[in-house]
Amino acid sequence: QVQLVQSGAEVKKPGASVKVSCKTSGYTFTTYYIHWVRQAPGQGLEWMGMIDPSGGSTNYAQKFQGRVTMTRDTSTSTVYMEVSSLKSEDTAVYYCARPGPQTFDYWGQGTLVTVS
Amino acid sequence: EIVLTQSPGTLSLSPGERATLSCRASQSVSSNYLAWFQQKPGQAPRLLIYGASTRATGIPDRFSGSGSGTDFTLTISRLEPEDFAVYCCQQYGSSPITFGQGTRLEIK
């Protein structure tokens, strides 16, 4: 079955960087884009961007351009999302998600990133 | 970007009642690429509806979606205790993908 398993919670200081991983299994890694979505405490969902695991091309939301980098490792079927220059407002649960027939049918369990 | 506005913010109903949730887009959603998610505390969102009206795999038929263009509706025909959660809509027809702010469905 399709699974997306994310790395564990992180605590970072302002100005630092964080790198979250999303290990996929149960399907052909290069077939589906992986998206990243975050959710600040008590807030709604916010799309950050996506990566094509096949060629590595990315599309970031304008808000995160220059501060977010998404990469992939095809040998381990893992996608990474790095956020730099962290601010307190970046405190959130970060999710990776994979489309099904159309939109996000499979989600990772979420990774809490606390900036303090 | 397309802004999605959900109403009401909170809906208080009893089990067995019918729930109607609204999602309005600031511009037409391309190809009716509109989805609905359910989210419970501490959990990842769960896809309910995509393409405005198609139920995702394993979703009970008491959940239905309708609408087109800029106005969309999620209906839960008879509320079960496990249905009390936050529901949000998403458009994925245009970049950036955007989400509504959510409707909290609570037990009356």
Interface residues (C-beta under 8 A of the other chain):
Chain A: H35 G44 L45 E46 W47 N59 A61 Q62 Y95 G100 P101 Q102 T103 F104 D105 W107 G108 Q109 G110
Chain B: Y33 A35 F37 A44 P45 L47 Y50 G51 T54 A56 T57 C88 Q90 Y92 S95 P96 I97 T98 F99 G100 Q101 G102
